[in-house]
């Protein structure tokens, strides 16, 4: 019985997988930092300043999330 092995040129590369994982982790950390920065800046505004820009304090979390993850 004969056995033939064929290679498609798409070998599993641990280094490539690890590199991709590290890039995803870095991106996640950067997005989380952007969310935290946006949230903190909006939280730091007074109620009057928020009113001037048309933002309710209860909407800050949604605005920070949309700014960071939906843009």
PDB file of N, CA, C, O and CB in Angstrom:
ATOM      1  N   UNK A   1       0.846  -1.163   0.000  1.00  0.00           N
ATOM      2  CA  UNK A   1       0.000   0.000   0.000  1.00  0.00           C
ATOM      3  C   UNK A   1       0.897   1.234   0.000  1.00  0.00           C
ATOM      4  O   UNK A   1       1.861   1.318   0.761  1.00  0.00           O
ATOM      5  CB  UNK A   1      -0.965  -0.006   1.216  1.00  0.00           C
ATOM      6  N   UNK A   2       0.575   2.155  -0.837  1.00  0.00           N
ATOM      7  CA  UNK A   2       1.388   3.353  -0.962  1.00  0.00           C
ATOM      8  C   UNK A   2       0.714   4.514  -0.244  1.00  0.00           C
ATOM      9  O   UNK A   2      -0.513   4.601  -0.195  1.00  0.00           O
ATOM     10  CB  UNK A   2       1.626   3.698  -2.442  1.00  0.00           C
ATOM     11  N   UNK A   3       1.512   5.382   0.301  1.00  0.00           N
ATOM     12  CA  UNK A   3       1.005   6.569   0.990  1.00  0.00           C
ATOM     13  C   UNK A   3       1.705   7.777   0.407  1.00  0.00           C
ATOM     14  O   UNK A   3       2.933   7.828   0.333  1.00  0.00           O
ATOM     15  CB  UNK A   3       1.226   6.481   2.539  1.00  0.00           C
ATOM     16  N   UNK A   4       0.910   8.743  -0.004  1.00  0.00           N
ATOM     17  CA  UNK A   4       1.525   9.954  -0.527  1.00  0.00           C
ATOM     18  C   UNK A   4       1.111  11.135   0.332  1.00  0.00           C
ATOM     19  O   UNK A   4      -0.033  11.235   0.777  1.00  0.00           O
ATOM     20  CB  UNK A   4       1.134  10.183  -2.003  1.00  0.00           C
ATOM     21  N   UNK A   5       2.022  11.984   0.541  1.00  0.00           N
ATOM     22  CA  UNK A   5       1.749  13.195   1.320  1.00  0.00           C
ATOM     23  C   UNK A   5       1.830  14.394   0.389  1.00  0.00           C
ATOM     24  O   UNK A   5       2.765  14.541  -0.399  1.00  0.00           O
ATOM     25  CB  UNK A   5       2.753  13.347   2.514  1.00  0.00           C
ATOM     26  N   UNK A   6       0.841  15.224   0.504  1.00  0.00           N
ATOM     27  CA  UNK A   6       0.871  16.448  -0.300  1.00  0.00           C
ATOM     28  C   UNK A   6       0.888  17.635   0.631  1.00  0.00           C
ATOM     29  O   UNK A   6       0.336  17.589   1.730  1.00  0.00           O
ATOM     30  CB  UNK A   6      -0.340  16.526  -1.269  1.00  0.00           C
ATOM     31  N   UNK A   7       1.508  18.666   0.197  1.00  0.00           N
ATOM     32  CA  UNK A   7       1.600  19.881   0.992  1.00  0.00           C
ATOM     33  C   UNK A   7       1.005  21.034   0.205  1.00  0.00           C
ATOM     34  O   UNK A   7       1.321  21.242  -0.966  1.00  0.00           O
ATOM     35  CB  UNK A   7       3.066  20.180   1.385  1.00  0.00           C
ATOM     36  N   UNK A   8       0.143  21.772   0.869  1.00  0.00           N
ATOM     37  CA  UNK A   8      -0.490  22.898   0.193  1.00  0.00           C
ATOM     38  C   UNK A   8       0.302  24.183   0.383  1.00  0.00           C
ATOM     39  O   UNK A   8      -0.075  25.224  -0.156  1.00  0.00           O
ATOM     40  CB  UNK A   8      -1.909  23.085   0.700  1.00  0.00           C
ATOM     41  N   UNK A   9       1.377  24.127   1.129  1.00  0.00           N
ATOM     42  CA  UNK A   9       2.166  25.325   1.362  1.00  0.00           C
ATOM     43  C   UNK A   9       1.615  26.181   2.499  1.00  0.00           C
ATOM     44  O   UNK A   9       2.112  27.275   2.769  1.00  0.00           O
ATOM     45  CB  UNK A   9       2.235  26.139   0.101  1.00  0.00           C
ATOM     46  N   UNK A  10       0.598  25.673   3.147  1.00  0.00           N
ATOM     47  CA  UNK A  10      -0.003  26.416   4.269  1.00  0.00           C
ATOM     48  C   UNK A  10       0.293  25.705   5.574  1.00  0.00           C
ATOM     49  O   UNK A  10      -0.627  25.351   6.311  1.00  0.00           O
ATOM     50  CB  UNK A  10      -1.535  26.572   4.080  1.00  0.00           C
ATOM     51  N   UNK A  11       1.507  25.501   5.856  1.00  0.00           N
ATOM     52  CA  UNK A  11       1.885  24.812   7.070  1.00  0.00           C
ATOM     53  C   UNK A  11       1.497  25.593   8.316  1.00  0.00           C
ATOM     54  O   UNK A  11       1.384  26.818   8.286  1.00  0.00           O
ATOM     55  CB  UNK A  11       3.364  24.548   7.069  1.00  0.00           C
ATOM     56  N   UNK A  12       1.299  24.883   9.390  1.00  0.00           N
ATOM     57  CA  UNK A  12       0.969  25.511  10.654  1.00  0.00           C
ATOM     58  C   UNK A  12       2.215  26.159  11.223  1.00  0.00           C
ATOM     59  O   UNK A  12       3.236  25.501  11.422  1.00  0.00           O
ATOM     60  CB  UNK A  12       0.376  24.490  11.645  1.00  0.00           C
ATOM     61  N   UNK A  13       2.126  27.419  11.477  1.00  0.00           N
ATOM     62  CA  UNK A  13       3.279  28.131  11.991  1.00  0.00           C
ATOM     63  C   UNK A  13       2.966  28.666  13.380  1.00  0.00           C
ATOM     64  O   UNK A  13       2.115  29.540  13.543  1.00  0.00           O
ATOM     65  CB  UNK A  13       3.687  29.274  11.042  1.00  0.00           C
ATOM     66  N   UNK A  14       3.645  28.147  14.356  1.00  0.00           N
ATOM     67  CA  UNK A  14       3.451  28.593  15.730  1.00  0.00           C
ATOM     68  C   UNK A  14       3.845  30.057  15.862  1.00  0.00           C
ATOM     69  O   UNK A  14       3.177  30.827  16.553  1.00  0.00           O
ATOM     70  CB  UNK A  14       4.265  27.723  16.708  1.00  0.00           C
ATOM     71  N   UNK A  15       4.909  30.431  15.211  1.00  0.00           N
ATOM     72  CA  UNK A  15       5.383  31.817  15.293  1.00  0.00           C
ATOM     73  C   UNK A  15       4.354  32.775  14.705  1.00  0.00           C
ATOM     74  O   UNK A  15       4.115  33.844  15.266  1.00  0.00           O
ATOM     75  CB  UNK A  15       6.730  31.974  14.563  1.00  0.00           C
ATOM     76  N   UNK A  16       3.746  32.406  13.587  1.00  0.00           N
ATOM     77  CA  UNK A  16       2.734  33.273  12.964  1.00  0.00           C
ATOM     78  C   UNK A  16       1.499  33.365  13.848  1.00  0.00           C
ATOM     79  O   UNK A  16       0.929  34.444  14.006  1.00  0.00           O
ATOM     80  CB  UNK A  16       2.346  32.745  11.562  1.00  0.00           C
ATOM     81  N   UNK A  17       1.082  32.247  14.425  1.00  0.00           N
ATOM     82  CA  UNK A  17      -0.087  32.248  15.306  1.00  0.00           C
ATOM     83  C   UNK A  17       0.166  33.091  16.554  1.00  0.00           C
ATOM     84  O   UNK A  17      -0.697  33.852  16.993  1.00  0.00           O
ATOM     85  CB  UNK A  17      -0.455  30.813  15.706  1.00  0.00           C
ATOM     86  N   UNK A  18       1.354  32.941  17.110  1.00  0.00           N
ATOM     87  CA  UNK A  18       1.711  33.714  18.298  1.00  0.00           C
ATOM     88  C   UNK A  18       1.775  35.199  17.979  1.00  0.00           C
ATOM     89  O   UNK A  18       1.323  36.029  18.768  1.00  0.00           O
ATOM     90  CB  UNK A  18       3.050  33.240  18.865  1.00  0.00           C
ATOM     91  N   UNK A  19       2.330  35.530  16.837  1.00  0.00           N
ATOM     92  CA  UNK A  19       2.420  36.920  16.424  1.00  0.00           C
ATOM     93  C   UNK A  19       1.031  37.530  16.234  1.00  0.00           C
ATOM     94  O   UNK A  19       0.788  38.669  16.634  1.00  0.00           O
ATOM     95  CB  UNK A  19       3.230  37.036  15.134  1.00  0.00           C
ATOM     96  N   UNK A  20       0.134  36.777  15.630  1.00  0.00           N
ATOM     97  CA  UNK A  20      -1.239  37.241  15.432  1.00  0.00           C
ATOM     98  C   UNK A  20      -1.938  37.445  16.781  1.00  0.00           C
ATOM     99  O   UNK A  20      -2.644  38.434  16.975  1.00  0.00           O
ATOM    100  CB  UNK A  20      -2.029  36.235  14.563  1.00  0.00           C
ATOM    101  N   UNK A  21      -1.737  36.508  17.706  1.00  0.00           N
ATOM    102  CA  UNK A  21      -2.330  36.615  19.038  1.00  0.00           C
ATOM    103  C   UNK A  21      -1.824  37.858  19.769  1.00  0.00           C
ATOM    104  O   UNK A  21      -2.609  38.592  20.370  1.00  0.00           O
ATOM    105  CB  UNK A  21      -2.021  35.358  19.860  1.00  0.00           C
ATOM    106  N   UNK A  22      -0.524  38.089  19.717  1.00  0.00           N
ATOM    107  CA  UNK A  22       0.072  39.253  20.379  1.00  0.00           C
ATOM    108  C   UNK A  22      -0.484  40.544  19.786  1.00  0.00           C
ATOM    109  O   UNK A  22      -0.759  41.495  20.517  1.00  0.00           O
ATOM    110  CB  UNK A  22       1.611  39.225  20.250  1.00  0.00           C
ATOM    111  N   UNK A  23      -0.648  40.582  18.475  1.00  0.00           N
ATOM    112  CA  UNK A  23      -1.209  41.767  17.816  1.00  0.00           C
ATOM    113  C   UNK A  23      -2.647  42.013  18.271  1.00  0.00           C
ATOM    114  O   UNK A  23      -3.040  43.160  18.485  1.00  0.00           O
ATOM    115  CB  UNK A  23      -1.159  41.608  16.284  1.00  0.00           C
ATOM    116  N   UNK A  24      -3.429  40.952  18.419  1.00  0.00           N
ATOM    117  CA  UNK A  24      -4.809  41.087  18.889  1.00  0.00           C
ATOM    118  C   UNK A  24      -4.854  41.588  20.327  1.00  0.00           C
ATOM    119  O   UNK A  24      -5.696  42.418  20.669  1.00  0.00           O
ATOM    120  CB  UNK A  24      -5.546  39.749  18.778  1.00  0.00           C
ATOM    121  N   UNK A  25      -3.958  41.092  21.164  1.00  0.00           N
ATOM    122  CA  UNK A  25      -3.908  41.527  22.566  1.00  0.00           C
ATOM    123  C   UNK A  25      -3.533  43.005  22.642  1.00  0.00           C
ATOM    124  O   UNK A  25      -4.126  43.759  23.413  1.00  0.00           O
ATOM    125  CB  UNK A  25      -2.895  40.671  23.372  1.00  0.00           C
ATOM    126  N   UNK A  26      -2.555  43.414  21.848  1.00  0.00           N
ATOM    127  CA  UNK A  26      -2.153  44.826  21.833  1.00  0.00           C
ATOM    128  C   UNK A  26      -3.307  45.723  21.383  1.00  0.00           C
ATOM    129  O   UNK A  26      -3.545  46.785  21.959  1.00  0.00           O
ATOM    130  CB  UNK A  26      -0.939  45.027  20.908  1.00  0.00           C
ATOM    131  N   UNK A  27      -4.017  45.278  20.350  1.00  0.00           N
ATOM    132  CA  UNK A  27      -5.152  46.052  19.857  1.00  0.00           C
ATOM    133  C   UNK A  27      -6.232  46.154  20.938  1.00  0.00           C
ATOM    134  O   UNK A  27      -6.826  47.216  21.122  1.00  0.00           O
ATOM    135  CB  UNK A  27      -5.729  45.411  18.573  1.00  0.00           C
ATOM    136  N   UNK A  28      -6.485  45.067  21.644  1.00  0.00           N
ATOM    137  CA  UNK A  28      -7.479  45.072  22.714  1.00  0.00           C
ATOM    138  C   UNK A  28      -7.088  46.037  23.832  1.00  0.00           C
ATOM    139  O   UNK A  28      -7.928  46.780  24.341  1.00  0.00           O
ATOM    140  CB  UNK A  28      -7.656  43.661  23.279  1.00  0.00           C
ATOM    141  N   UNK A  29      -5.814  46.023  24.209  1.00  0.00           N
ATOM    142  CA  UNK A  29      -5.340  46.948  25.242  1.00  0.00           C
ATOM    143  C   UNK A  29      -5.458  48.399  24.787  1.00  0.00           C
ATOM    144  O   UNK A  29      -5.838  49.268  25.572  1.00  0.00           O
ATOM    145  CB  UNK A  29      -3.888  46.635  25.610  1.00  0.00           C
ATOM    146  N   UNK A  30      -5.136  48.660  23.535  1.00  0.00           N
ATOM    147  CA  UNK A  30      -5.228  50.025  23.006  1.00  0.00           C
ATOM    148  C   UNK A  30      -6.674  50.505  22.979  1.00  0.00           C
ATOM    149  O   UNK A  30      -6.956  51.652  23.324  1.00  0.00           O
ATOM    150  CB  UNK A  30      -4.624  50.097  21.595  1.00  0.00           C
ATOM    151  N   UNK A  31      -7.592  49.627  22.569  1.00  0.00           N
ATOM    152  CA  UNK A  31      -9.007  50.003  22.550  1.00  0.00           C
ATOM    153  C   UNK A  31      -9.527  50.248  23.965  1.00  0.00           C
ATOM    154  O   UNK A  31     -10.284  51.190  24.200  1.00  0.00           O
ATOM    155  CB  UNK A  31      -9.842  48.912  21.860  1.00  0.00           C
ATOM    156  N   UNK A  32      -9.125  49.409  24.893  1.00  0.00           N
ATOM    157  CA  UNK A  32      -9.561  49.593  26.280  1.00  0.00           C
ATOM    158  C   UNK A  32      -9.019  50.903  26.840  1.00  0.00           C
ATOM    159  O   UNK A  32      -9.728  51.605  27.560  1.00  0.00           O
ATOM    160  CB  UNK A  32      -9.104  48.410  27.156  1.00  0.00           C
ATOM    161  N   UNK A  33      -7.783  51.238  26.522  1.00  0.00           N
ATOM    162  CA  UNK A  33      -7.200  52.498  26.985  1.00  0.00           C
ATOM    163  C   UNK A  33      -7.949  53.689  26.388  1.00  0.00           C
ATOM    164  O   UNK A  33      -8.193  54.678  27.080  1.00  0.00           O
ATOM    165  CB  UNK A  33      -5.704  52.569  26.616  1.00  0.00           C
ATOM    166  N   UNK A  34      -8.313  53.599  25.109  1.00  0.00           N
ATOM    167  CA  UNK A  34      -9.072  54.668  24.455  1.00  0.00           C
ATOM    168  C   UNK A  34     -10.451  54.828  25.097  1.00  0.00           C
ATOM    169  O   UNK A  34     -10.916  55.948  25.312  1.00  0.00           O
ATOM    170  CB  UNK A  34      -9.219  54.379  22.948  1.00  0.00           C
ATOM    171  N   UNK A  35     -11.098  53.705  25.401  1.00  0.00           N
ATOM    172  CA  UNK A  35     -12.399  53.745  26.074  1.00  0.00           C
ATOM    173  C   UNK A  35     -12.269  54.424  27.443  1.00  0.00           C
ATOM    174  O   UNK A  35     -13.055  55.309  27.781  1.00  0.00           O
ATOM    175  CB  UNK A  35     -12.974  52.312  26.235  1.00  0.00           C
ATOM    176  N   UNK A  36     -11.283  54.009  28.215  1.00  0.00           N
ATOM    177  CA  UNK A  36     -11.081  54.580  29.552  1.00  0.00           C
ATOM    178  C   UNK A  36     -10.788  56.070  29.492  1.00  0.00           C
ATOM    179  O   UNK A  36     -11.289  56.841  30.310  1.00  0.00           O
ATOM    180  CB  UNK A  36      -9.943  53.865  30.265  1.00  0.00           C
ATOM    181  N   UNK A  37      -9.978  56.472  28.524  1.00  0.00           N
ATOM    182  CA  UNK A  37      -9.636  57.886  28.369  1.00  0.00           C
ATOM    183  C   UNK A  37     -10.874  58.709  28.011  1.00  0.00           C
ATOM    184  O   UNK A  37     -11.102  59.776  28.582  1.00  0.00           O
ATOM    185  CB  UNK A  37      -8.552  58.060  27.290  1.00  0.00           C
ATOM    186  N   UNK A  38     -11.666  58.211  27.069  1.00  0.00           N
ATOM    187  CA  UNK A  38     -12.885  58.919  26.662  1.00  0.00           C
ATOM    188  C   UNK A  38     -13.871  59.001  27.814  1.00  0.00           C
ATOM    189  O   UNK A  38     -14.442  60.061  28.071  1.00  0.00           O
ATOM    190  CB  UNK A  38     -13.538  58.225  25.460  1.00  0.00           C
ATOM    191  N   UNK A  39     -14.073  57.894  28.506  1.00  0.00           N
ATOM    192  CA  UNK A  39     -14.998  57.848  29.635  1.00  0.00           C
ATOM    193  C   UNK A  39     -14.568  58.823  30.732  1.00  0.00           C
ATOM    194  O   UNK A  39     -15.389  59.567  31.269  1.00  0.00           O
ATOM    195  CB  UNK A  39     -15.086  56.420  30.196  1.00  0.00           C
ATOM    196  N   UNK A  40     -13.283  58.812  31.058  1.00  0.00           N
ATOM    197  CA  UNK A  40     -12.772  59.682  32.118  1.00  0.00           C
ATOM    198  C   UNK A  40     -12.910  61.162  31.758  1.00  0.00           C
ATOM    199  O   UNK A  40     -13.263  61.989  32.599  1.00  0.00           O
ATOM    200  CB  UNK A  40     -11.312  59.355  32.405  1.00  0.00           C
ATOM    201  N   UNK A  41     -12.624  61.480  30.492  1.00  0.00           N
ATOM    202  CA  UNK A  41     -12.743  62.880  30.081  1.00  0.00           C
ATOM    203  C   UNK A  41     -14.183  63.363  30.172  1.00  0.00           C
ATOM    204  O   UNK A  41     -14.435  64.480  30.623  1.00  0.00           O
ATOM    205  CB  UNK A  41     -12.221  63.063  28.657  1.00  0.00           C
ATOM    206  N   UNK A  42     -15.120  62.540  29.751  1.00  0.00           N
ATOM    207  CA  UNK A  42     -16.530  62.937  29.826  1.00  0.00           C
ATOM    208  C   UNK A  42     -17.011  62.997  31.274  1.00  0.00           C
ATOM    209  O   UNK A  42     -17.769  63.895  31.639  1.00  0.00           O
ATOM    210  CB  UNK A  42     -17.403  61.962  29.022  1.00  0.00           C
ATOM    211  N   UNK A  43     -16.581  62.061  32.086  1.00  0.00           N
ATOM    212  CA  UNK A  43     -16.960  62.075  33.498  1.00  0.00           C
ATOM    213  C   UNK A  43     -16.410  63.309  34.215  1.00  0.00           C
ATOM    214  O   UNK A  43     -17.009  63.789  35.177  1.00  0.00           O
ATOM    215  CB  UNK A  43     -16.462  60.806  34.190  1.00  0.00           C
ATOM    216  N   UNK A  44     -15.283  63.813  33.748  1.00  0.00           N
ATOM    217  CA  UNK A  44     -14.658  64.966  34.371  1.00  0.00           C
ATOM    218  C   UNK A  44     -15.356  66.289  34.077  1.00  0.00           C
ATOM    219  O   UNK A  44     -15.082  67.299  34.726  1.00  0.00           O
ATOM    220  CB  UNK A  44     -13.248  65.051  33.931  1.00  0.00           C
ATOM    221  N   UNK A  45     -16.254  66.282  33.104  1.00  0.00           N
ATOM    222  CA  UNK A  45     -16.977  67.509  32.773  1.00  0.00           C
ATOM    223  C   UNK A  45     -18.083  67.771  33.788  1.00  0.00           C
ATOM    224  O   UNK A  45     -18.641  66.843  34.375  1.00  0.00           O
ATOM    225  CB  UNK A  45     -17.566  67.422  31.355  1.00  0.00           C
ATOM    226  N   UNK A  46     -18.387  69.038  33.981  1.00  0.00           N
ATOM    227  CA  UNK A  46     -19.488  69.394  34.874  1.00  0.00           C
ATOM    228  C   UNK A  46     -20.810  69.132  34.163  1.00  0.00           C
ATOM    229  O   UNK A  46     -20.850  68.955  32.946  1.00  0.00           O
ATOM    230  CB  UNK A  46     -19.387  70.883  35.324  1.00  0.00           C
ATOM    231  N   UNK A  47     -21.889  69.108  34.939  1.00  0.00           N
ATOM    232  CA  UNK A  47     -23.205  68.910  34.350  1.00  0.00           C
ATOM    233  C   UNK A  47     -23.536  70.005  33.339  1.00  0.00           C
ATOM    234  O   UNK A  47     -24.176  69.749  32.318  1.00  0.00           O
ATOM    235  CB  UNK A  47     -24.266  68.868  35.440  1.00  0.00           C
ATOM    236  N   UNK A  48     -23.101  71.205  33.631  1.00  0.00           N
ATOM    237  CA  UNK A  48     -23.368  72.306  32.704  1.00  0.00           C
ATOM    238  C   UNK A  48     -22.612  72.115  31.388  1.00  0.00           C
ATOM    239  O   UNK A  48     -23.163  72.336  30.310  1.00  0.00           O
ATOM    240  CB  UNK A  48     -22.981  73.648  33.343  1.00  0.00           C
ATOM    241  N   UNK A  49     -21.344  71.703  31.489  1.00  0.00           N
ATOM    242  CA  UNK A  49     -20.564  71.463  30.273  1.00  0.00           C
ATOM    243  C   UNK A  49     -21.171  70.323  29.444  1.00  0.00           C
ATOM    244  O   UNK A  49     -21.235  70.402  28.217  1.00  0.00           O
ATOM    245  CB  UNK A  49     -19.101  71.137  30.633  1.00  0.00           C
ATOM    246  N   UNK A  50     -21.610  69.276  30.124  1.00  0.00           N
ATOM    247  CA  UNK A  50     -22.262  68.178  29.415  1.00  0.00           C
ATOM    248  C   UNK A  50     -23.545  68.651  28.741  1.00  0.00           C
ATOM    249  O   UNK A  50     -23.836  68.276  27.605  1.00  0.00           O
ATOM    250  CB  UNK A  50     -22.565  67.025  30.377  1.00  0.00           C
ATOM    251  N   UNK A  51     -24.308  69.480  29.454  1.00  0.00           N
ATOM    252  CA  UNK A  51     -25.541  70.011  28.884  1.00  0.00           C
ATOM    253  C   UNK A  51     -25.254  70.864  27.647  1.00  0.00           C
ATOM    254  O   UNK A  51     -26.005  70.832  26.672  1.00  0.00           O
ATOM    255  CB  UNK A  51     -26.297  70.836  29.932  1.00  0.00           C
ATOM    256  N   UNK A  52     -24.167  71.620  27.699  1.00  0.00           N
ATOM    257  CA  UNK A  52     -23.791  72.469  26.557  1.00  0.00           C
ATOM    258  C   UNK A  52     -23.504  71.643  25.302  1.00  0.00           C
ATOM    259  O   UNK A  52     -23.790  72.093  24.192  1.00  0.00           O
ATOM    260  CB  UNK A  52     -22.562  73.314  26.911  1.00  0.00           C
ATOM    261  N   UNK A  53     -22.946  70.451  25.460  1.00  0.00           N
ATOM    262  CA  UNK A  53     -22.649  69.622  24.299  1.00  0.00           C
ATOM    263  C   UNK A  53     -23.748  68.587  24.037  1.00  0.00           C
ATOM    264  O   UNK A  53     -23.622  67.754  23.139  1.00  0.00           O
ATOM    265  CB  UNK A  53     -21.312  68.922  24.491  1.00  0.00           C
ATOM    266  N   UNK A  54     -24.804  68.645  24.810  1.00  0.00           N
ATOM    267  CA  UNK A  54     -25.956  67.775  24.570  1.00  0.00           C
ATOM    268  C   UNK A  54     -25.785  66.345  25.028  1.00  0.00           C
ATOM    269  O   UNK A  54     -26.315  65.422  24.409  1.00  0.00           O
ATOM    270  CB  UNK A  54     -26.271  67.771  23.139  1.00  0.00           C
ATOM    271  N   UNK A  55     -25.052  66.154  26.100  1.00  0.00           N
ATOM    272  CA  UNK A  55     -24.807  64.810  26.617  1.00  0.00           C
ATOM    273  C   UNK A  55     -25.369  64.705  28.031  1.00  0.00           C
ATOM    274  O   UNK A  55     -25.139  65.564  28.882  1.00  0.00           O
ATOM    275  CB  UNK A  55     -23.288  64.475  26.602  1.00  0.00           C
ATOM    276  N   UNK A  56     -26.115  63.622  28.252  1.00  0.00           N
ATOM    277  CA  UNK A  56     -26.587  63.357  29.610  1.00  0.00           C
ATOM    278  C   UNK A  56     -25.557  62.473  30.308  1.00  0.00           C
ATOM    279  O   UNK A  56     -24.917  61.634  29.674  1.00  0.00           O
ATOM    280  CB  UNK A  56     -28.003  62.678  29.602  1.00  0.00           C
ATOM    281  N   UNK A  57     -25.403  62.665  31.602  1.00  0.00           N
ATOM    282  CA  UNK A  57     -24.404  61.908  32.354  1.00  0.00           C
ATOM    283  C   UNK A  57     -24.656  60.402  32.251  1.00  0.00           C
ATOM    284  O   UNK A  57     -23.707  59.617  32.225  1.00  0.00           O
ATOM    285  CB  UNK A  57     -24.405  62.342  33.826  1.00  0.00           C
ATOM    286  N   UNK A  58     -25.900  60.003  32.194  1.00  0.00           N
ATOM    287  CA  UNK A  58     -26.223  58.573  32.111  1.00  0.00           C
ATOM    288  C   UNK A  58     -25.845  57.970  30.758  1.00  0.00           C
ATOM    289  O   UNK A  58     -25.822  56.747  30.618  1.00  0.00           O
ATOM    290  CB  UNK A  58     -27.711  58.359  32.367  1.00  0.00           C
ATOM    291  N   UNK A  59     -25.550  58.798  29.768  1.00  0.00           N
ATOM    292  CA  UNK A  59     -25.188  58.309  28.432  1.00  0.00           C
ATOM    293  C   UNK A  59     -23.685  58.222  28.199  1.00  0.00           C
ATOM    294  O   UNK A  59     -23.253  57.794  27.129  1.00  0.00           O
ATOM    295  CB  UNK A  59     -25.794  59.199  27.388  1.00  0.00           C
ATOM    296  N   UNK A  60     -22.892  58.615  29.170  1.00  0.00           N
ATOM    297  CA  UNK A  60     -21.437  58.669  28.986  1.00  0.00           C
ATOM    298  C   UNK A  60     -20.867  57.303  28.645  1.00  0.00           C
ATOM    299  O   UNK A  60     -20.033  57.198  27.746  1.00  0.00           O
ATOM    300  CB  UNK A  60     -20.762  59.209  30.241  1.00  0.00           C
ATOM    301  N   UNK A  61     -21.292  56.258  29.335  1.00  0.00           N
ATOM    302  CA  UNK A  61     -20.762  54.923  29.075  1.00  0.00           C
ATOM    303  C   UNK A  61     -21.047  54.499  27.631  1.00  0.00           C
ATOM    304  O   UNK A  61     -20.173  53.952  26.959  1.00  0.00           O
ATOM    305  CB  UNK A  61     -21.365  53.904  30.061  1.00  0.00           C
ATOM    306  N   UNK A  62     -22.271  54.751  27.158  1.00  0.00           N
ATOM    307  CA  UNK A  62     -22.630  54.386  25.781  1.00  0.00           C
ATOM    308  C   UNK A  62     -21.848  55.203  24.757  1.00  0.00           C
ATOM    309  O   UNK A  62     -21.414  54.675  23.734  1.00  0.00           O
ATOM    310  CB  UNK A  62     -24.129  54.580  25.556  1.00  0.00           C
ATOM    311  N   UNK A  63     -21.673  56.479  25.036  1.00  0.00           N
ATOM    312  CA  UNK A  63     -20.931  57.336  24.114  1.00  0.00           C
ATOM    313  C   UNK A  63     -19.472  56.893  24.017  1.00  0.00           C
ATOM    314  O   UNK A  63     -18.915  56.828  22.921  1.00  0.00           O
ATOM    315  CB  UNK A  63     -21.012  58.804  24.562  1.00  0.00           C
ATOM    316  N   UNK A  64     -18.859  56.590  25.146  1.00  0.00           N
ATOM    317  CA  UNK A  64     -17.466  56.137  25.162  1.00  0.00           C
ATOM    318  C   UNK A  64     -17.327  54.820  24.409  1.00  0.00           C
ATOM    319  O   UNK A  64     -16.374  54.637  23.652  1.00  0.00           O
ATOM    320  CB  UNK A  64     -16.960  55.979  26.611  1.00  0.00           C
ATOM    321  N   UNK A  65     -18.263  53.909  24.609  1.00  0.00           N
ATOM    322  CA  UNK A  65     -18.224  52.613  23.923  1.00  0.00           C
ATOM    323  C   UNK A  65     -18.380  52.801  22.410  1.00  0.00           C
ATOM    324  O   UNK A  65     -17.616  52.237  21.626  1.00  0.00           O
ATOM    325  CB  UNK A  65     -19.336  51.678  24.465  1.00  0.00           C
ATOM    326  N   UNK A  66     -19.382  53.601  22.006  1.00  0.00           N
ATOM    327  CA  UNK A  66     -19.606  53.825  20.582  1.00  0.00           C
ATOM    328  C   UNK A  66     -18.421  54.514  19.922  1.00  0.00           C
ATOM    329  O   UNK A  66     -18.040  54.170  18.803  1.00  0.00           O
ATOM    330  CB  UNK A  66     -20.858  54.649  20.375  1.00  0.00           C
ATOM    331  N   UNK A  67     -17.842  55.481  20.613  1.00  0.00           N
ATOM    332  CA  UNK A  67     -16.675  56.202  20.071  1.00  0.00           C
ATOM    333  C   UNK A  67     -15.496  55.251  19.859  1.00  0.00           C
ATOM    334  O   UNK A  67     -14.784  55.340  18.859  1.00  0.00           O
ATOM    335  CB  UNK A  67     -16.259  57.353  21.020  1.00  0.00           C
ATOM    336  N   UNK A  68     -15.308  54.360  20.795  1.00  0.00           N
ATOM    337  CA  UNK A  68     -14.132  53.482  20.761  1.00  0.00           C
ATOM    338  C   UNK A  68     -14.318  52.275  19.854  1.00  0.00           C
ATOM    339  O   UNK A  68     -13.455  51.982  19.027  1.00  0.00           O
ATOM    340  CB  UNK A  68     -13.804  53.011  22.155  1.00  0.00           C
ATOM    341  N   UNK A  69     -15.413  51.587  19.997  1.00  0.00           N
ATOM    342  CA  UNK A  69     -15.560  50.294  19.342  1.00  0.00           C
ATOM    343  C   UNK A  69     -16.389  50.323  18.051  1.00  0.00           C
ATOM    344  O   UNK A  69     -16.394  49.344  17.305  1.00  0.00           O
ATOM    345  CB  UNK A  69     -16.179  49.338  20.295  1.00  0.00           C
ATOM    346  N   UNK A  70     -17.078  51.419  17.782  1.00  0.00           N
ATOM    347  CA  UNK A  70     -17.938  51.464  16.597  1.00  0.00           C
ATOM    348  C   UNK A  70     -17.449  52.451  15.552  1.00  0.00           C
ATOM    349  O   UNK A  70     -18.122  52.662  14.543  1.00  0.00           O
ATOM    350  CB  UNK A  70     -19.344  51.817  16.996  1.00  0.00           C
ATOM    351  N   UNK A  71     -16.311  53.049  15.770  1.00  0.00           N
ATOM    352  CA  UNK A  71     -15.838  54.030  14.784  1.00  0.00           C
ATOM    353  C   UNK A  71     -14.776  53.482  13.883  1.00  0.00           C
ATOM    354  O   UNK A  71     -14.284  54.192  13.006  1.00  0.00           O
ATOM    355  CB  UNK A  71     -15.315  55.246  15.468  1.00  0.00           C
TER     356      UNK A  71
END
